Amino acid sequence: MAAAWQSLEEDLDGDRAAVAGFAGSWAGLLPHRTGALMGALARADADGAREVLLTLSCTADMLGVDRLAAAASRGLDALDGDGVEGAQQHVDQIADEARTAAILVACALAQEGWSNL
């Protein structure tokens, strides 16, 4: 995570507060995003599920939350290969990884020197 956050900080001209704000907002939105994924899959809304899975995968990757990024990517691959039913097989793991990611981000933000993670 540290390398990803440092890269974001460099991209934002050293604005550490912007990285922290983004990470905190991102973690706060995870319950909403996993709920949106579950809702889209329950409605057989493949486009809605794809949007959430892409968002989770890309933003988790930006923050270096690799396990969530990988879980969301597997869900997206399953959606593309096997449709909504295939993606539903991955929801529990994605939700578990999202909860873990929120905890990791909160812990990182609580540390004064999060760049040393």
C-alpha positions as CSV (number, residue, x, y, z in Angstrom):
1,M,0.0,0.0,0.0
2,A,2.8,2.4,0.9
3,A,4.2,2.5,-2.6
4,A,0.8,3.1,-4.2
5,W,0.1,5.9,-1.7
6,Q,3.5,7.5,-2.3
7,S,2.9,7.3,-6.1
8,L,-0.4,9.1,-5.6
9,E,1.2,11.7,-3.5
10,E,3.8,12.3,-6.2
11,D,1.1,12.5,-8.8
12,L,-0.6,15.1,-6.7
13,D,2.5,17.3,-6.3
14,G,3.2,16.1,-2.8
15,D,-0.3,16.7,-1.5
16,R,-0.4,14.2,1.3
17,A,-3.7,15.5,2.6
18,A,-5.4,14.8,-0.7
19,V,-4.1,11.2,-0.7
20,A,-5.4,10.8,2.9
21,G,-8.7,12.4,2.0
22,F,-9.1,10.2,-1.1
23,A,-8.2,7.0,0.9
24,G,-10.6,7.9,3.7
25,S,-13.5,8.7,1.4
26,W,-12.8,5.5,-0.6
27,A,-12.9,3.4,2.5
28,G,-16.1,5.1,3.6
29,L,-17.8,4.3,0.3
30,L,-16.9,0.6,0.3
31,P,-20.1,-0.6,2.1
32,H,-22.2,1.4,-0.4
33,R,-20.3,-0.1,-3.3
34,T,-20.5,-3.7,-2.1
35,G,-24.3,-3.1,-1.5
36,A,-24.6,-1.7,-5.0
37,L,-22.9,-4.7,-6.4
38,M,-25.2,-7.1,-4.5
39,G,-28.2,-5.1,-5.6
40,A,-27.1,-5.1,-9.3
41,L,-26.5,-8.8,-9.2
42,A,-29.8,-9.5,-7.5
43,R,-31.6,-7.5,-10.3
44,A,-29.5,-9.3,-12.9
45,D,-28.2,-5.9,-13.9
46,A,-24.9,-6.9,-15.6
47,D,-24.1,-3.3,-16.6
48,G,-24.6,-2.0,-13.1
49,A,-22.5,-4.9,-11.7
50,R,-19.7,-4.2,-14.2
51,E,-19.6,-0.6,-13.3
52,V,-19.2,-1.4,-9.6
53,L,-16.7,-4.1,-10.2
54,L,-14.6,-1.9,-12.5
55,T,-14.7,0.9,-9.9
56,L,-13.7,-1.4,-7.1
57,S,-10.9,-3.0,-9.1
58,C,-9.4,0.3,-10.4
59,T,-9.6,2.3,-7.2
60,A,-8.3,-0.6,-5.0
61,D,-5.4,-0.9,-7.4
62,M,-4.7,2.8,-7.2
63,L,-4.5,2.5,-3.4
64,G,-2.5,-0.7,-3.4
65,V,-5.2,-2.8,-1.9
66,D,-4.2,-5.7,-4.0
67,R,-6.5,-8.4,-2.6
68,L,-9.7,-6.4,-3.2
69,A,-8.5,-5.4,-6.6
70,A,-7.9,-9.0,-7.5
71,A,-11.2,-10.2,-6.1
72,A,-13.1,-7.5,-8.0
73,S,-11.2,-8.5,-11.2
74,R,-12.1,-12.1,-10.7
75,G,-15.7,-11.1,-10.3
76,L,-15.5,-9.0,-13.5
77,D,-13.9,-11.9,-15.4
78,A,-16.7,-14.2,-14.1
79,L,-19.3,-11.6,-15.2
80,D,-17.8,-11.4,-18.6
81,G,-17.5,-15.2,-18.9
82,D,-20.5,-16.6,-17.1
83,G,-22.8,-13.7,-16.7
84,V,-24.5,-12.5,-13.5
85,E,-24.6,-16.0,-12.1
86,G,-20.8,-16.3,-12.4
87,A,-20.2,-13.0,-10.8
88,Q,-22.5,-13.9,-7.9
89,Q,-20.1,-16.7,-7.0
90,H,-17.6,-14.0,-6.1
91,V,-19.7,-11.5,-4.1
92,D,-18.9,-12.9,-0.6
93,Q,-15.2,-12.8,-1.2
94,I,-15.4,-9.3,-2.6
95,A,-17.4,-8.1,0.4
96,D,-14.9,-9.8,2.8
97,E,-12.0,-8.2,1.0
98,A,-13.8,-4.8,1.1
99,R,-14.3,-5.0,4.8
100,T,-10.6,-5.9,5.3
101,A,-9.5,-3.1,3.0
102,A,-11.6,-0.6,5.0
103,I,-9.8,-1.7,8.2
104,L,-6.4,-1.6,6.5
105,V,-6.9,1.9,5.2
106,A,-8.3,3.2,8.5
107,C,-5.2,1.7,10.3
108,A,-2.9,3.3,7.8
109,L,-4.5,6.7,8.1
110,A,-4.3,6.5,11.9
111,Q,-0.5,6.2,11.7
112,E,1.3,9.5,11.5
113,G,3.8,8.1,9.0
114,W,1.6,6.0,6.7
115,S,4.4,6.2,4.1
116,N,6.3,3.7,6.2
117,L,3.8,0.9,5.9
